[in-house]
Amino acid sequence: MKKGLVVMLEVKAVQRGNSLALALPKEANIKKGDTWLMVKDKSNGGYILVPKIKNPYKDAKPGSMYTPEEWSDISFDEVE
């Protein structure tokens, strides 16, 4: 799929035992075992699939994500 291009793929709900599953086309490039979040759009009743990512902060040590102040030479006392 090209960057910046909106692509619509048709999926089909199929019965798998007592559950429903979405049959996804190969063009979607989704691998077996990928995890997705299904978010309900309250405005129209539709759903949005969002790939679930690993928590980048899970193993972070306290202070390891600290970023120094961008303008360290400015005192907050000088700001109105």
NORQUIVEN-V639260 format. One record per helix or strand. SS is the DSSP state (@ for helix, = for strand). FROM is the first residue (numbers start at 0). TO is the last residue. If there is no record, write none. Layout:
# NORQUIVEN-V639260
ss->(SS,SS)
from->(FROM,FROM)
to->(TO,TO)
This chain:
# NORQUIVEN-V639260
ss->(=,=,@,=,=,@)
from->(11,18,25,35,46,75)
to->(15,22,27,39,50,77)
